[in-house]
Every structure is written in structure tokens, then in C-alpha cells.
Amino acid sequence: MKHKNVLVKLMALVLLVSSSCSDFLNEDPQTALTQEEVYAELDNIEPLILGLYTSWRNTKKDRGGFIFSLGSDESQQGAYQVNTESGQAGLDRYDGFLAPSNTALGGQWDSRWLVIGPAAQAIYSLRANQQDPVRKNQLIGEAAFIRASLTFEMAMYWGEVPVIDLDKVSEYGTARQPLPIVYGAIEKDLLMAIEYLPADQSDKRRATKTAAQAMLGKVYLYAPEASGFRDYAKAKEQFEAVINSGKYSLISNVASLWDPANPNPAESIFSFQFNNIYPDNNQIQWQMGSRACANLNQYCYFGGYDLMVPTKYCYSTTDNGGLWEDGDQRKDVSIRYDFTYNGNTPVVEGWMGGDELDPHVKKYEDIRLDGTNSFWYSGKNVYLIRFADILLNYAETLNETGNTGQAVIEVNKVRARAWGGSLPADKEWNGGMSASEFRTKIMDERMRELCFEGWRRMDLIRTGNLVSLVKARNKWTAQSGTIQEFHNRYPIPQQEILQNEDIDENDQNPGYANQ
């Protein structure tokens, strides 16, 4: 008999909502509230919704926040990590360690269900609440936005995934659902969020109507053809709603996007809110910085432990076969090339991996910690969606709907900011390019603008470029030579198959069945 895993336990928990009033949220009958009592009062529910935002945010913390960014053409693990963590190294090598037993992936799978389940519970229970309908609907919209965003992420990486909907539990259970059902549920949630969410939120932790529109646009653009939900015209409509809202703009100085003194600039559509105080720090720099710098000085703000570093393609100039054009300010904003600290140059010791002074990710360096505190306390906000991303996605929808000339204009707006507001003539994209040429060029432009922000793997999957580009540009993937088309999906974790009665070995993604 299978034992209950995280997903199954969560389903059992959320079903308590429809149980008797004797089911308590904690052990103490003198002070406990029943599920029914909790969801009868909006003042009780709102802290639960805020807790969902925190739990979702916490999936972006520390090592876990960048597991999905490894194994791309943009970023890879540092050599020390690959040499000492074989299971984790499989995420770049695409070898036998990228298997159902991979604990790094298993942890990411579990952490998301721990948010999706309670979000589903909140949506189901709030509908019966008889209090302030506007406030109630906003909370429903927020829970729906969270559930949809996480389900979308999981579907992009794993394909058919369970749909946690208490109205459908007798039909769906915790089994993997066909892609049309998965993406239908995502669309339904985001349409509900668009209807119920306010235009503005003073609390920056919380989602707005335009955030839901931006996410729905991405769903229509990114959804696999097999889902029936890829629709460039619908994506274009949602992106236009965001753009025409007038709420967002490209800030003039690209470096300001990463200034911790300016945590929620006019470009931020939705960001995860962090600071330098535990438990609201994110430890991202701990994973991004250089081990050699950490060895030199534990308070060097760009020190760290090389979990994720740029690929050679991502840090090199076009003259050297890489990404960056002369004069593009995003290059030195995104990537650190100079490791001199207080006049001292760190040294790569023999026990290290050897690449500790190769270019490193710079976007998450937190200068507020310099000389006073460990980079473990790094806590800059993390963008989920920002305006430049939406402009580039919008340009793609224009290209795919027969308006490549206007698509080029939109891209040139983003590029102009990268050259300080005035785009040199030789750097302007030509409006006469073909739709095919645009599709090729936009992949590099998205890397220049959005490198290390978490969208690259999805971009590679949706465009069919994962295998070809990663094999050509990721050092560890090239060395192993084992990446195949089935790696467009991650394996369903072995613990899920062993413990979930609705998922068995026959439900495993192709290519992983005998691992």
C-alpha cells in the first residue's frame, strides 16, 4: 500500500473544509477555530492569503530559487558544484542523475504543492463567505492568481500535472491531468483574478489586475500547442491591456532596476518582496557570488558559492562568439567581470573548481551588506514580471500575428534604454526583417534583458530550442553529450510515484521510466 505524500496529504487537508465543525485547525479545543469559523470571517482569511504570498515567495529563496535556471544556454553550475554534487550536476549534464530520484527537483515539486493546496482551499471556502463581497472577491482573486501562476510553472516544467480544485476532487483526485484540462484551469483562475483584483495595491506583496493580465498573456504565449491554449491574438490582447493601463514604464537607467534603494520601480508589475533581515532575506547572493571572493573576505558583498554562473555564451561579446554588443549597458549591470575588492585580488585555490573568477551573476548583489554582514543576508526583491519582459513578449505576438514591423519598434524601445536612451543607428533592428529572423533574434534579446530572472528555460521549451541551444552553449551539457528531446520535461519525482495512489510508474514522463 502506498503511503501519503505531500500532495495527497494536502488534498486530505483541504477536504476538511467541507467536514463537520468538530474538525479543528490545531489541537487545543479551548482556543482553536474550526475551518468553517476561519473562513466565515474575512479578518481571519486575509492573513492566510498573505501567508500564501510568503510561502510562494519562499520558493524563490536560496538554492531552490534557481534550480530551474540551471541546465540552460544562459546559466550553469560552477565547477566546484558540479564536481561535488553529482545529483545536482545532473541538471546541467542531463545524465543519469537527472532522474526521478533527483532530490533537488523533488524538493521544488513538493514546495509548490504546499502553496497550491491551501490556495485551492481558500478559493473553495471563500465562495460561501457572506461578508463584504468586494473584499471577499479580492481575496478569491489573489488566491486564484497564486494557484494559476504556480500551476503554470509546474505545467511548463513537468507537462501534465495534477489540478487541485475542490469542486473537481471526485473527478481529478491527485492524478496528472491532460494538458487541455491543466491550461483550462489556469486560464479560468487568471480570468477570475482579472475580474476580482484591484487596479492598485498599496501592499507591494499583493497582486493587481494588470499582474493577472500579464500572466494570462504569458500563458497564451507559452502554452504548448498540444494544450489548445497557445493563442497569439489573445496573448497580444492581454499584453496591450497591461501596456495601455499607463501604470508601468521603462525606467531610464537600467542599473536602477537592481538598486536595492529602489525596490519597486515603475517597471515592476509583480515582485517578490525581500529585505536583509531573517527570515525575509533570500540568500540568493550566497548562491550566485564567487567562492574566491568569499574566501578573501566573508563580508565581500559579491562573494558566494558559485551555484549558478553565466555560460560563456552569455558573458561573451559578439566579437567572441557571444551575446553582447558594444555599448549595451545591460552587460555590466547583469554580469560581474572584475573581482577586485578593497584593492585586493582574490585567488583561486587548488581545492576550488577553477572558474571562481570567471564572470558571475551580478543582478542579485546586495551592496547594503558590504563590509558589515554576510552575503547570506542578501535580500533584494526578485522580479516575477516586469514591463520590459511584457514589451518583448508583446513584440513576439505582433510578429506572430503578421506585424513584424511594429514588433521591431517595440523591441527597439527596450534596446534604446540599454544604450542610455539613444539607440545608435547600427544597433537598431531593421523593420524589414522576416518573421523567421525575428524569432531567432528575439531569443538573444530576451537573454540580454532578462538573463538570470527565471524565464529562460520556459523560453527554450516553448520555442523548441532547449536541446539545440543548451547543447551548444552549456559547458557541462556539451561535455556529457547526453541531452535529448525528452529532457524538455523533468521527471515526475520518485517519491510522488511511490506515495500517490493516483500516479504510478506508467504515468512517468517519457525517457525516465527505467531510471
N, C-alpha and C positions, 0 to 999 in steps of 0.2 A: 504494500500500500504506500502511495506517495504521501510525504509529509507536506504540510502547508508552507509555502514560501512567502516572500514579501507581498507579491501581487495577490495571492489567494487570501492571505490574512487581511489585506486591505479591503478586499471585496467583502469578506465576512464582517469587517468593522463597519463599513458604510451601510450594510444591510440592517444594522442595528437601528437606523433612523426610523424604519417602519415597524420596529418591535414595540413591545409594551413599555409603559413608563417606568417599569422597575429596572430597566437597563441603565446603568449609571456610567458617567464618564470617568469616575475614579472610585476608589474603594471605600470612601468614608460616607456612610448614609446620612450623617448629620449635616454635611456641608455640600454634598455633591448635587449637581444638577443633572436631570435626565437629558438625553438627546433632544427630546421634544421640548423641554423647557429652554434649552440653549437656543434652539432655532426659532423659538417663539418671540425672542427679544432681539431686535436689531443691535442693541447696545452690547449684547453678548456675541453676536455674529461678526461684527466689524473687526474685533481683534483677531478672530480666526482667519478672516480674509487677509489681514495684514501679515499674519503668520505664514500664510501661503506664499506671499511675496518674498518673505525672508527665506523660506525653505527653497523656493525656486532660485533666488539669488545665490544661495549657498551651493547649488550645483555648479556654480561658476568659480568657486574658490579653489585656491591651491592647485595641486596637480590635476585634480579632476576636471577643472575648468577648461583644460586644453588637450585632453585625451583625444578628442575628435579632430583636433588640428594636426596631430601627428600623421605621418604617412601621406603627406600631400606633396605637391610640387612647390609649395611655398615655405613649408617648415618641416623640420625633422628633429629627432633627438640628438643631443650632444653625444660625443663618442663615449664618454665615461658612462653615461646612462645606458647606452647600447651594450657596452662591454660588461656591465654588472647587473642588468635587469633583463634577463632573456625573455620573460613573458611580455614585458612592456616593449622590448625591442621588436617583438613580432608585429607591432602596429606600424613600424616602418619597413620591416623586412618582408612582410607578407609571407611568412614561412609557417611552419607547423605550429608555432607558438600563437599565431592568430587563429585561435581555435575556440570552441565552446567553453573550454575550461579557463580562458583568459580572465583573470580576476580584475584587471583594470577595466575591461569592458563590462564585466558583470556588475561592478560597483556603480557604473554610470547608468546601467539599465535599472537597477534597484532604486537609485536615488530619485529618479524621475517618477516612478510609480508612487513613491512616498509623497509626492505633491499632487499628482493627477487624481489619486483616490480620494483624498479629502476635498479636492476641488469639486469632484463629482458629487460627493455627499452634500456639499454646501449648495450646489445648484438645485439638487433634488429637494432638499429640505426648505430652502428659502421660498420656493414657489407657494408653500402652504402658509407662509407668514402673512398676517393680516394687518401689519403696521404700515407706516409711511410707504406707499407704493413706489415713489420716486427713489427713495433711499434703498429700498429692497431691490429694485431692479438694477440699480447701480452695482450693488454687491453681487448680484447674479452675473452681470456683465463682466465684472472683474474676475470672478471665478471661471467664467467661460473663456475669457482671454487667456488665462493661465493654462487651463486644461488644453485649449486648442494649440497654443504655442508649443507646449511640451509634447503633445501627441504628434504634431507636425515634425518636430525634431526627431522623434523616435522613428516615425514612418520613413523619413528620408534616409536614416542610417540602417534600419532593420527591415524595412519593407512592411509587409502585413504585420500589424501589431494588435494586441487587444484594444477594444474600445470600452472604456469604463463609463457606462451610462446606466444609472439605476432604473430607468424606465425600460431598459432592454436587457436586464440582467438574466432573465429566464431564457432569453434567446441567445445572447452573446456569451454569457459566463465570463471566463478569463481566457478564452481561446483567441488565437490570431484571426483577424477578420480580413476579408478580401479588400483590396485597395479602394474600390469604389465606396465601400462602407466606411473605411477609415477616413478618407478625404471628405466624404459626405458629412461625417460627424464634425470634422474640423471646420468645414465651411459653415455648418449650422451654428456652431459655437461663436465663430467670429462675426457672423451676421447679427447674432443676438448681442454680442459685445458692442458692435457699431450702433445698434438701436438704443442700448441702455447706458453706455458710458458717456460721461460729460465731455464737453469740448476741452475743458481745462481741469487740472488738479493742482492744488497748492502743495500737496504732499507729493514730491517727485518720485516716491516709491511706486506710485499708483498709475495705472494705465488710463489713457484717454481714448476718445473715439478715433482720433487720427492714428493712434498706435495700432488699433484694431484694423483700420483700413489699410495701413501699411503692411501689416502681417497678412491680411487676406490677399492683397496684391501679390505678395511673395508666394503664397500658397498656389494661386492660379498660375504663376510663372514657373514655379519649381516642381509642381506635382508631376509625377511620371505620367506618360501618355496612357499607360495601362489603367490608371485610376479613372480616366474620363474627365478629370478636373483641370488639366492644363488648358488654359484659355487666355491667350494673349490680349484679346479685346477686354475681357473682364479685369485682367490684371492692370491694363492701361487705365481703365476707369477708376479703379481704386487708387492708383498712384496719382492720378490727376486730382482726385479729391484731397489727397494729402498736400500736394503742391499748391493747389488753389485755395487751401484753407488760410494761407497767409501767416501761419503760425511759425514757420521754420524758414531758415535761410542759411546759406553757406557763410560761415564767419570768414572774415578777410584773411586772417593769419592762421595758416594750417597748424602751426605749432601750438596755438591756443587750445586746440582740441584736446591736447594732452597735458594741459596746465592744471594741476590739482587745485589751484586757486580759482579756477573757472569750471566747476564740476558739472554744471548742466547748461552748456551753451545753447544758443539759438538753433544749433544743428541737431541737438539731441531729441529724438522722438520718443525713445524709451531706453533708459539706462538703469543698470543695477547699482544701487547706492551703497557705497562703502566709505570707511574712514580708517584712521590709523590706530584705532582703539579696539582691542579684542572684546567681543567676538565679531566686530564689524569690519575688521581688516580682511584682506583677501589672500595674502601670502603669494600673490602672483609673481612678484619680482623674485621671490625665493626660488621659483622655478625657471625664470627667464634669464637671470643675470649670469655673470661669469664666475666660475669656481675659482679662477686665478685671482680675481679681484676680492672675492670673499676671503681667500687665504691671505691676501695682503692686508686687509683691514675689514673687520666684521661690520663696521659702520659705513662702509662704502656703499652708497645708495644704488649703484649699479652692479653690486655683487649678486651672486645667486648660485644655482646648481645645474644650469645647462639642460633642463628638461627639454625645452623647445628652443631651437635656434633656426635662423633662416637657412634655406637651401642656398647653394652657390648661385643658382639662377636668380633667386630673389634678392640677393645682396649685390650682385654684379651689375656693371653698366652695360649698355647695349654694345659698346665697343668691344667688350669682353664676352659677348655672347649672352648677356643677361637682360635684366628688366629695365634698368633706369636710364633715362635720357638726360643729357646735360641740362642743368638748371632746374630740375624738378626738386622743389623744396621738400617734398614728402620723403625723399630718400633719407636725409639726415635726421628727419623727425621720427622716422619709423625704425631706423637701424643704427646701432652704435658701432662705430669703427675705431674710435680712439679710447683706449682703456687707461690712459694716464690718470692717476688720482693723487691730488695734492703734490704734484711734482714727481711722484714715484710710478714706475712702470712695473706692473705685476709680472710674475714669472710663471710659465707653465712647468710645473714639477713633473718628474718622471712618472709618478703614480697617477697622474691625471690622464685625460683622454687624448690630449694633443691639440684640440680645437678650441680651447678655452679663451683664446684671444682672437679667434676668427669673429667676424661680425655677429652681433647678438641683437635680439629684440629690444627696442628702446621704448616702445609706447607705454609700458607699464612701470617704468622707473619712477620712483616717488621721492623727489628731492626734499620733501619735508622731513625725511628721516636722516638726511646727510649728517654724519658725524655724531649723531645723538642716539640713534636707535637702530636695531637690526632691520634689514630689508624684509624680514619675516612679517613685519608690521605694515608692509605696503598696503595701501588702501584707496587707490584711485578708482573712480567709478568705471564701470565696464559698459560700453555701448552694446545694446542689442540691435537697435535700429537707429540710424542717423540719416540726415537729409541727403548727404552725398550718395549714400547707398541707394536711396529711393530714386534719385535722379538717374543714376546709372541703370537701375532696373527699368525705370520708365523708358529710357533710351532703347533698351532691348525690346520692349513691347512695341515701340514705334517702328523699329527695324522689322520686327516680325509681322507687322500689320501694313507693310508696304510704304513706310515713310522714313527711309534711311536718311534722307537729307536732314529732317528735323531731329532724328536720333543723334546725328553728328553734332548738331547745335547744342543739344543737352549735354553731351559728353564734353564738348569744348568749354562749357561753363565750369565744370569740375576741374578741367585741366588748367583753365585760366587762373583759378585760385592757387593751384600748385606752382605757378610761375609768378606769384605775388600780385595777381590781379590783371596782368597784361600778358597774354599768351603770344610768344614770338610767332611770326608767320610760318616759320618752318616747323613749328610744333602743333599747328592747327591741323585737326583731322579734315580731310577732304570730303566735302558733302557729296561728291560724285562717286564715292566708293560703292562697291556692290554689297548686297546684304550678307553674302558669304564672307567677304573681307571684314565687315563689321563684326560678325560673330567671332572671328579669330582675334581681332584687336581688342574687343571688349574684355576678353579674359585677362589679358595683361593689364588693362586699365583698372579692372576691379582689384587685381593684386596690388597695384601701386597705391590705390586709395584705401583699401580695406585689409591689407595684409595683417595677419595675426588677430583679427577681430571675430573669427569664428565662422565665416561664411564660405571659406574656400572649398572644403570638402563637398559641401552641398552644390557649389557651382560646378565642380568637376563631375559630380554624379549626374546632375540634370542635363549637362551638355554632352555627356558621353565621352569625356576626356580623361577620366580618372586613370585608367591603365596607361594610356599612351604618354601623358604628360608626367605622371609620377615616375614611371619607369625611366624617363629621360632626364629628370631633374632631381630626384631624391637619391642621395648618395647610397643609403642603406638598401633602398628598393633595387637600385641598379646592381649593387653587389650581389644580392641574393638571387635576382633574376627569376623570382617565383610568383610575381603578381599576375593574377588572371582576372577575367571579366567577373567571375563570381564575387570578387572582393569589393564590388560596388556595394555589397551589403555586408554588415557584420554578422557573425554567428549568433544565433539565439543562445544565451548563456546556459551552460550545462545544468546549473542549479535550478533554472526555470523548468527545464525539461524533466528533471528528476522529481521535482516537487509540485508541479502544477498539473493537476489531473486533466486539464483541458488542452495541454500541449505535450506531445510526445516526440520521439525521435523522427517520426515521419513528417513532423512539422518544421524540422530544421531547414535553414536556408540552403540552397544547392551549393555543393562544393565542400561543405563542412560535415556531412553526415557520418563519415568514418573517422573523424579526428578525435 
